[in-house]
């Protein structure tokens, strides 16, 4: 992403951030500036080539396509000595198209078996280095043909994943075809036989660096005959005969560095190797349980030889390699890189150490072993940060990946170790990672972005990332044409957008548009990037302002497209969550309606409620719940089969998570606002699962189940069904025992609807006789319900406060009663005219309990400051409720009338007067 050709200074707070400059380019560019414009076509050829050299392969090709002159310069041989194909799907056709540029290609990196097959078509016969990963499917035949066509090969590395289909036969082919081979590192070979190793010894006299890593069997005796070897790694290799190793390998005349990390080597074998080998300088034995378990082992008695283990101070040990004793502590790698007087032998050792340390630390991090906290905090994090500054690109990448990995302690739940994350931050790791992310090398961009993403789960690290300009960098990387880079950058924005602190900064950096564009760019074949982009948009959509930006950027269409077409559960879940959050701002923007009006949106969400994955069902139900607050959406959801789907979901979630239960009941609550939907829910069997959910142990589920049952109970047929299915005891339990005031309140209102007389009339018609067959006594249920409604109302009636208010009816006394009775969340409830009218009618009910309950409910709905208080007051004033309220307050003087009804009615009258004086909205 480093396409700057002039020095730039960007402001960040009060500091100045100076971006990298290229003086040799600036000098030429400055001479081509006319009236503030740059005449790019007038630049000298060598300047253009220098400009090309600062770009990755994709950007170089894009820039070369702008004109004929630059097209010719863009294929200059000096620009094509190195090629990284890992980010591309490199097949035969692509490789053939690149062949004309690869005449002088010396270094190649590839990924996967298809790219390996295509290497031949590059016709780069002078290749010196080949490095490949994701090599599980590469066969002996493919590898044999590759080495047969590249006889000048000096370095071959395949890993770190296992090369499961490569055998000793391919190793023999390497030996026969590549006589100039100097470095061979292979991972995960099942058996490395003696004849293969002997072939290397015979035909590759310059072979000085061998790595048979994570292999199952390696012939130790044959390795003991490779006299040319200087650096040898058998890290992670099992079934090693350490007695043979210690007896033979110390005789290797040139062996300088030996890596036995992650093996079961014994302390006796380590001692023999260190004491007997004349050439050995460094033995790396990290994470070797047998060695670490020997408390009698004394590593410091072998002078001039270094042992690197978890129990040694690795950086201090490395400092002993230097003549200058001042090179100690954390800066040993940096001091070596910056040293003026170069020592080739020392450079070879340090270069090899960088490689094997980065590899081993990554493997240890991936294994997530217990008991290594002290190592990671004291030196592991520092080592990774040192290795991130290596001149070897693959070392830098592995170090960044190691940082991304070692902080994660629970990948499934995205949990990280805060101590490790903060250790990285304290040692300057955030700035180092951001510098890597600015690199033009896409491999480094990807791994650095991954590390930033994982570390940003920690709030302190996220703050540091934002302060160091990380949000702008990640937003820029999210626009990358490299899917892996874009994916990790989107993951970083996802984690940074979890809290409220950074959402505005992400939007200002253009992150919203970049994330929406990612969905369109990788709409097929990019499950990882789509999940991360949708997840980040879901977080951003929870903010009102950002929600609007998501919609403006085309986010509604993009997310609906994912919900409709993507089959990957993670993408479906995040897309549904994003749509739910977009629809949650019904009063402040038009996104709720916009989602409902998007073609196929509601049908897709209804379909997702039937997903086999709980997370998808939960988020889809949550989206339908939020969307049901819009009148048109509510009816459209029902028309799309939403009632049947949500009833089925509620029926099947008795053992599901509280989150799914809450949303399933919530969606039915939202739909049941419409009487037609309410009747349909009852007819489809929705009463029984809602009663079951009302018995949940989670307070949030109590609220949504009680709300749904309250709406259903408005219809007398549903009210009778609730009684018949045993709903009265469930609602009574909620009314008396739930920790949620809202759940208790709505349970009481549901019971009041059920026993205000309308259900009795319905039952007398004889439409249903099930209550008799089920042995339900309406009289007994009524007595139970009224008893607990009365108890509920009395919990908000402090006797002393009520007596004072009754005696004076003074505004201050009534205000005190109001504050004591207020249920804060009830102010968010919106009732229809029919519902308000029913409570007003209930004020005339013969039951004093129902009178008190009705007055208490109207008080909650009209308290000034409530979200819909003005709406409710208007409905009451238009319906002549004031007259009924005055009558209720006056009737309280009778001995049979409850004091609560009088006081609550007086307060409701005051509320109506207050709203009447306010200007209408």
N, C-alpha and C positions, 0 to 999 in steps of 0.2 A: 504493500500500500504506500510505499515511499516514492511517490512520483514528483517530488518537489525539486525544481531545478534552481530555485532562488532562495536565499536565506529568508526565513519567515520568523516573525516574533509574534506569538499569540499570548494574550493576557489571560491569566488565571488568578482571580483575586487580585492581590497586590504584587504578585510575583510575575516574572517574565519567564516564559518557557521558550527556549531557543531550539528550533528544530534543526536536524542535521543539515549541513550544507555541503555542496560539492564545488569547491573553489575553481577547479579547472573548467567546470561547466559555466559557472557564474561569469567568469572572465570573458568567455566567448559570447554568452548571452547578452551581457551588458553592451557589447559592441553591436548587437543586432536590434537594439531597442530604438524605435522611431515613434515620437509623439506618444510614448507610453505603451506602445504595442510591440510585441516581439515578432520579427520576421523569421519564423522557424525554418522556412525553406532556405534562408541565407546562412544557416549555421554550417561551419566546416564539417566535413565527413567524420573526422575523428571525434569531434564533439558529439555528433549524433550517435556514433557508436558507443561513446562513453555514457550517453544518456540511456541507450538501449541496455547497457550492462547493469544499470541500476533497477531494471524491471524484471519481474518474473516472466516465465515463458509465455503465459497467456497474454499479459499486457504488452509484451514485446511484439507478439504476433498482431495484436490489435493495432498498435501504433504503426507497425510496418505496412498496414493495409491502407494508410491514409493517402499515400502518393507513390508513384513509380520509383522515385529516388530513394525514399525511405524503405521501400520494399526490397530493393537491392541491398541497401546497407543492413537491413534487418536479417539477412541470411549470411552475413559475414562470418566466415569460419571461426573467428576468435570469439564470437558470441555463443557458439554451440559446442563448446568443449565439455559442458556439463548439462545434463538433462534430468529433470525430476518428473516422472510420469505418474506419481502416486495419486495425484488428485484427478487424474483423467481416466476415462474408460478407454484404454489403449488396445485397440484390436488391430488386425492385420492392415486394414485400410488406412487407419490413422498412422501407423508406423510407416507404411509405404509413402504416405504424403510427406513425412518428415525426413525421408531417406536422403534427399538432396542436401539437407542442411547438416547431416550427421557424419560427413566424411571425416572430420577431425574430432569426433566425439571421443572423449577420454573417460568420462565418469557418468554412470547411469544409475538411477534409482527407480524402482518399479514396485508395483503392488499387485499381488494376485496372479493366479495361473494364466488368465487370459493375456495379461500384459507380458508374462514370461514367454508365451507362445509367439507373441508379436515382435519380440526383440530381434529376431532374425531379419525381419523386413526393414529394420533401420539400416542394415548394411554398414554398420559401424565396425569394420574389421579391426580398427586400431583401438578398440576399447581396452582400458587398463583397469577400471574398477566397476564392478557390478554389485549393487546392494538391493536386496529384495525383502519385503515382508508380506504377511498373509500368504505364506507359501505352503499351506497344508495340502493343497491339491496339485502342486508341482510334482511331476513324475520323474523317474530316472531318465526316461526317453527325452523329455523336454530339456532337462539340465544337460544331458550328454550332447544334444545337438547345439545348445548354446555355447558350451565350452569348445566344441569342435570348430565353430565358426569364429572364435575369438582367441586365437592362439597367443596373442600378446597380453592376455589377461594377467594382472599382477595381484589383484585383490578380488575375492569373492566372499560375500557375506549374505547369508539367508537366515532370517529370524527377526525378532526373538520368538515368534510363534513356532510351533513344532513343524518340522518338515517330515510329516508322517509317511509320505510315499517315496521318499528318497532313501536309497540303500547304499551299501558299500560299492555296488556296481557303478553308481554315478560318481563316487569318490575316485574310483580307479580311472574312469573316463576323464575326470578333471586332471589327474596326475599325468595321463598319457598326452593330453591335448594342450596343457598349459605349462610348459617348461619354465616360464618366467615367473610363475606364481610365487608371491612373497607372503600373502596373507590369506588364510582360509578359516572362516568362522561359520559353522553350521549348528543349528539348534534343533533338538528333538529328533535326531536320527535314532532309529531303534537299535541297530547293531553296527558298530564300526569295527570291521574285522581286520585281522592282521594283514591280509593280503592288500587291502586298500591302503592302509597306513604305510606298508612297505613300498607300494607303488609311488606314494608321495615322496618317500625317502629317496628312491632311486631316480625319479624323473623330475623332481622339483628341488634342485640343490639350493635355491635361494629362499626356500620356504622358512621364514623366521617367526611367523606369528600363526599359531594354530589355536582354534577354539572348537572343541566338541562339547557343546553346552546343552544341559538338560537331556542328555542321551541316556539310553537304557543300559547299553553295554559298550564299553570301549576296551580294546585290547591294550592293556598297560605295558606289556613287554615290547610290543611293536612301537609304541610311542617312545619307549626308552631308547630306540635306535635312531630317532630323527635327530641327528647330531647338529643339524643346521638351526634347530628351533631356539629362539631367544625368549619368546613369550608364549606361554601355554596356559589355556584355560579349560578346565573340565567342570566348571561351576554347575551345580545342580545335577550332575551325572551320577546315577545310582550304580550299585553293584561293582564299585571299584574295589580292587584288591590292594589295600593300602600297604600291606607288607611288601608286595611286589613293587609298588610305586616307590616306597622309601628305599628299597634295595637297589633299584635301577636308575631312577630319574636323577638322583644326585650326581650320577656320572655324566650326565649330559654336559658337554663342555661349554656350551654357550647359553645355557638356561639362565636368564636374568630375572624374569618375572613368572611366577606360578600362581594361578588362581584356582583354589579348591573350595570356593564359597558354596554354601548351601549343600554341602555333602556331609557324610558321616565320618570324615577323617578323624583319626585318633590323635591325642596329644603325643603319643610315641612316634607316629609317622611324621608329625610336624617337627618334632625335635630332631629326628634323624635327618630330615631334609635340610633343616637350617644348619645343623652342625657339620654335615658331611659335604654339602655342595660347595664347591669353590667359586662358582660363578654366580650363584643365586643372590640377588639383592633384595627382592621383595616377594613375600609370600602372603597372598590375600586369602584369608579364611573367615569371611564374614558369615554369620548365621550358621555355624557348625555346632550342633548340639553336643556331640561327644567331646569336642575340644572345650567348649564353654562350661561343660559340666565337671571338668577336672579342676578342682580347686587347688591342687598341688602344682599345677603347671606354672612355670616362671618364664614369661616371654622376654624379659629384658636381658637374659644372660648371653644372647647371641649377638656379639658386637658386629657392627657394620652390616647387619642384616635386619630387615624390617618385617615385622609380623603385623598385619592389619586385621584386626578382629573386633567384634562388638565390645570387648572388654579393654581395648587399647584406645589411646587418644590418637586417632588416625591422622589428624592434621599435624600434630606434634611429631609423630613418627615420620611423616613425609618430609618435614623440615630437616630431618637428619640426613637426607640425600644431598643436601646442599653444603658446600664448603663454607659459605657465609652463614654463620650461626644466627644472624639476626632474622633470617627467614623462618619465622616460627608463627604458630597460631593460625588464626583464621585466614590470613592473607597469603598462605604459601603458594597456592595456585596462581593468584594474581601476580605475586612477586616473580614467579617463574616465567609467566607470560611476558612480563615487562622487562625481564633481565636483558641487559645489553650484551654480555658475554655469553654466547650460546655454547652449550656442550651437547653434541649430537647424541651421545649415549644417554645423558640425562633427559634430553628432549624425548627420546624414544620411550624411556621408562614412564615419564609423566604422561605422554600421549596415550600409552597403553593403559595406564592407571585410570585416566579419565574415562576411557571406554568401559573397562571392566567394572569400575565403581558405579557408573551410571546404570549399567545393566543390572548389577546385583542389587543396588538400592531400589530400583524399580520392581524387581522380582519380589523383594522382601515386602515392599509396600503393597503389592498386589495380593500377597498372601494374607495380609491383615492379621499377623500373629499377635497373640496376647503377650504381655510382659516386655514390650519393646519401647514403652513410653520414654523411659529414661534415655535410651539411645537416641531416639528421634529428637528429643528436646535438647540434649546436650551437644550432639554432633551431627545427627542425620540430616536435619533441616539445613544446617550450615554447609554440609557437604554438597547437598543438592543445589544450593544457591551458588556455591563456587563453581560447580560443574555447568551451571547455566551460562557461565561466562566463557566457556570453552570456545576455541576456534573450530572445533569439530561440530558440524551441524547436527549429526545424529546424536552426539552426546548432549548437546543443548536440548534437543527434543525430548530425549529420555529423562533428563533432569526435570524439565517442565512437567512431563507426564508423571514423574515421581512425586512432585509437589502436589499435583492434582489428585494423586491417589493416596498418599500417605495420610492426608488429613481426614479422609472418609472412613468412618468407623461402621456405618450402616448404610450401604448403597441404596437399599430398597426404600428406606425412609429418609434419605438425603440428610443423614446426621453426620456432622463432622466433629473432630476433636478440637475444641476451642483453644486449648493450650498449644497444640501444634500449629494451628492457623495463626495465632498471635505471635508464635516464635518466628514464623516466616515474615510477618509484618515487622517485627522488631529488628530483624537483620537486614532490612531494606529489600525484602523480596518482592514487594508490590511494584516498586519502581523498576526492578530488574525485569519482572514479567511484562510490564507495560512496554519497556524498551524492546523486548523480544517480539511483542505483539505488533510493534511498528515496523518490524523487519519486512523486507520485500519477499522473503522466503516464506512460502505459504505453509510449509511444514511447521516452521517455528510459530507462525501466526496461530495455527490451529492448536498446538499444544499449550502455548502461552494463554490463549483464550480459555482453554479447558481448565487450566490451573486457576485463573482469575475467577472463573465461574464457580468452581468448587469452594475456593477460599471465601468467596463473597457470601456464602451461607452464614458466615459469622458477621454479626452486625458491625463490629469494630473494623474488620477488614473491609467490609463493603463501604464504610465511611472513608477509609483510607484510599480505596480504589477511586471513589468519586473525587476526592480532594486532589488526587494525582492526575486527574484528567482521563481516568479510565472509561468513563461513560462515553465520551466522544470517540475514543479509540474503538470500543466495542460496537458502537453504532456504525462506524466506518467499516469495520470488518464484517458486519452483518450484510453489507452491500456487496461483499466479495462474490466473484463468479465461481470461486472454489466452494463446493458444497460443504466440505468438512470445516473450513474456516467459518463460513456463515453459520453452520450448526453450532459450533462452540461459542461463537459470539452471541448468538441468540440465547444460548444457555446462560451466558453471563448476564445478559439483560433480564432474563427470567428471574434469576436469583436476586439481582439488584432491585428489581421492582416489587419484591415481596412486601417490604414496608412502604410507608408513605413518603419517606425522606427523599427518595431519588426518582420518583415517578415524573415529577416536573422536569428534572434535568434530562431524563431520557427523552421526553417529548421535545425539549428544546434542541437536543442534539440530532433530531431527525430520526430517532429510534422507532417511533410508531410507524412512520411511512416505510422505513427499511424492513420492519417485521412483516407488515402487510405484503410488501413486494416479495418477500421470501416465500410466502405461501403460494403466490401466483407463479413464481419462478421455479419452485420445486414441487409443484402440485402432484407430481407422480414420481415415485422412486426415491423419495426423500423423507422417510418416516421420522427419522431423528430430528432433522431440521424443522419439519412441520410441527412436531410435538413441542419443541422448544419455542418456536415462534408463536404458536397458539397459546402456550402457557404464559409467555411474557405478555401477550396481548390481554389475556384473562386478568392478570394482575393489574395491568394499566387501566383496563376498563372499569375496575372497581372505583377509580377516581373519576369524579364528575367531569372535570375538564378534559382529562385524557380520554375518557369515554367518547366525548364529542370528536376528538381528534382521530380516534380509531374509526369512527363512522365516516368522517370526511375523507380519510385515506382509502376508503373502500373496504374497510375491515368487515363490515356486515356481510357483504357478498363473499369475501374470502373465507370467512369462518363458516358460513352456511354451506359453501362448496365443500369444505372439509367434512362437515357433519353429514352431508349427503353422500359423498363419494369415497372418502377414505375408509379403509377397512381395518386400520391399525388402531387397537384399543386406546393407546396412549394419546394419539391424535384426536380420536373421537371424544375422549374425556376432556381434554383441554379445550377443544373447540366448543363443546357444550358448556363448559364452565365460563368461557369467554362470552358466549351469547347470554348466559344467565346474568353475568355482571353488566353487560351492555344494557340489558332490559331492566336493571335495578334502579334506573334513574328516571322513572316515569314522570315525576313531577318537575324535573329540571331540564330535560331535553326530550327529543322525539325518538330516541333510539329504540324504546320499547315497541312503538308502532312500526318503526322501520324494520326491525327484525321480523315482526309478524307479517309484514307485507312482502318480504323477500321471498321470491318464488321457491317453494319446496322447503322452507325453513321449519314450519310447524310439523309437516309430515315427517321430516327427517328426525326431529326431536322425539316425536311420538314413537317412531321406529326404534330409536336408541334406547327407549325405556325397556325394550325387550332384549337388550344386549346380554350376552352371557357374563359380562364383566360388571361387577358391582359398581366400580367407580364410574363407568359410563352411564349406568342406569341412574346413579345418584345425581350426576351433573345434568343429565337430560331432564330429570324430574324437577331439579332446581330451576332450570331455564323455563320450563313450562309454568312453574309456580309464579315466577316473576312476570312472565308474559301474560298470565291470566289477569293481571291487574288492569289491563287494557280491555275495554268492553268488546271491541271487534276481535281482538286476539282470543278472548275467552270463548266466543262462539265458534271461531275458526278452529280452535283446538278441538272442541267437541266434534265439529264436522269432520275433522281429520282422524277420528277414532280415538281421541284423547281420553274420553271417559272410560271406555272399555280397557284401554291400555293401562291407565293409572289405577283402576280398580284391581286389575290383574297384578300390577306391581305391588300394590298394598297387600294383596292376598299372599304374595310370595315373600314378603320381607319380614316375617315375624322373627326370624333369627338373624336378620341382617344388621349392619352397623347402625348406630343411632342417626348418623348423617343421612343414610338412605331412607330410614323410617321417617325422619323429619320432613324430608323433601317430598316423599310420596304422599304423606298426609297433607303437606302444605299445598301441593298441586291440586289435590282434591278440594281442599279448603277454597283455593282461588277459583276453581271452576264452579263450585257450589254456590257462589254468589248469585248466579243466574238460577231462577227457580226451575227452569226447564232442565238445566244440567243437574240440579239438586235431585229432581225426580228421577233423572236417568241414572245417577249414581246409586240411588236407593234400589232402583229396579235391577241394576247390574250386580247387586250384591256387595256394594261398598260399605254398608253399615257394619257388617261383622268384622272386617279387617280394621276398621277405624276404632271399634271398641277394643280390639286386641291391642292396637297401638296406644290407646289411652291408658293401658295398664303397663306401659313401658316404664323403665326406671329412669329414663332421661327426661329432664325438664323440658328441653326443646321439643321433644316428641309430644310431651303432654300438651304443649301449647297448640301445635298444629292439629293434633287429633281432636282436641277440645274445640278448636275453631271450626273444623270441618263438621263435627257433630252439631255444633251450635247452628251452623247454616242449614244443615240437613233437617234439624228439628223444627225449623220454621214451617216446613210442610207437614201437615198432620199425619199423612201416610208414612212418611219417614219417621216421625216421632213415635208412631205405634211400632214400627219395625225396631227402633232402638230399644223400646221397652221389651218387646218380644224376644230380642236377642241378648237380653241381659245387660243392656247398656246403662240402666239406672245405677246399679251398684258400682260400675266402673266410673261413671260421672260423679257419683257421691264420693267415691274415694279420691278422685282428682280434686273435687271441691273442698275437701277437708284436709288432704294430706300433701298435695303437690307443693314443692318448694317454689314453684313459679306462681306469682300473684295472677299473672295473665291467664294461666291455665285454670286456676281456681275460679277466676272471674267468668271466663267463657263457659266453664262447666256449669256454673250456677245459672247463667243465662240460658244454656241449653235445657236445663231442668225446668226453668221457668216457662220456656216455650212449650215444653211437653205437657205441663200441668196447669196451663192457664185456661183450659176448658175446650179448646178447639179439637184436641185429639179425642176427647170424650165424645164429641159430636160425630167425629169421623168413625169411631169405633162402634157407635150405636147403629150406624147405617148397615153394619154387618158385612162390610167389604172383607174384613179379615177376621177369622175365628181362631187364628193360630195361638193367640194369647191364652185361650182356654186350654187348647191342647198342650201348650207348653207350661201350663200351670202358673201363669203370671197373674198376679193380683194387682189390678190397676190401683185399687184403693191403698193397698200396702205400699206399692211403689210411690204413690203420691205422698203418703205420710212421710216416707223415708226422704223423699226429695225435698219437701218443704222444710223438714227439720234441719237438713244440712244447708239449705239456702239461707235460712234464718241465722244459723250459726256463722255462716260465711259473712253475712252483712254485719253482724254484731262485732266481728273482729275489727271492723273499721269504725266502731262506734264507742269511743271512750266515754263512759258514763259522766265523768266530771265535766268534760268539754261540752257534751251534749246538754247537760243540765244548764250550764252557763249560757249556751246559745239559745236554749228554749226560753230561758227567763228574760233575755234581753232582745234577742234577734238582732243584736248590733252587728254591723258589718265586720268588725274585728273578730267577734266570736264566731261568726259564720265562716270567715276566712280560715280560722284555726281548724274548724271542722273539715273544711275542704282539703287543707293540706294533709290532715291525718287520714282522710279517706282516699286521697288521690292515688291511682295506679298509673304511673308515668307512661307505660307502654300502651295503655288503653287509648291514649290520645292519637295513636296511629290507625285506629280502627275507623273504617268508613261505612256507615249504615245507609241503607236505602230509605226512601220515604215510607215504604211499607213496614220496614223494621222499626223505624222511629214511631210510626203510628201504632204499632203493636204494643210498644212499651207505654205509650201514652194511654192506650186503652186499658192496659194492665193496671194503671193507677186507679181504675174504677172496680177492679176485681174484688170480690168479697173477701179473698184471702189477704189478711194484713201482711203476711210474709211476702206475697207477690207484689203488693203495693210498695213495700220497702225496697224490694229488689229492683222494681221498675224505676223508682226515684233514684236509687243508687246508680243504675246504669245510665240514666239520662244525665246525672251529674258528671259521670266520667266523660260522656260524649260532648259535653258543652263547656267544660272547664276552659277558660281563656288560655290561649297558648297551645292548645291541642291542634294537631295537624289539620283536622277536619271539623273543628269546633264551630266555625262560621257556617259551614255547610249544614251541620246538624241543627244549629239554631235557626237557620233560615227555614228548614223543613218544618220545625216545630211551630215557628211563628205563622207560617202559611197554613198550617193545619189546625190552628186554634188551640194549641197545647196550653197556652198560658191560662186559659179559663179552667182547664182540668187541673192544672197544677195548683191554682188558687183554691179550688174546691178540695183538693187533697190536703193542702196545708190547713185549711179551715176545719176539715173533718177530723183532724188529729186531736181536736179538743175532746172528742168523745173518748170514753174510757176504753173502747175496744180498738181504737186506732193507734198504731205504733208511733212513738215519738220520732223514730228514725225517718218515717215517711214524711212527717211534717218538716223536719229540719232539712232533709235532702231536697224536698220540693221547694222550700224557700230558697235554697242555694241555686237550684236550677232556674228559678224565676230571676234571681239576680244575674245569673249568667246570660239569660236571654236579654235582659235589659242592657247588659254590658255590650253584647254583640249588636244590638239594635242601634246603639249610639255610634258604633264604628262605621266608617264609610264602607259601602259594599264594594267587594273586589270586582 
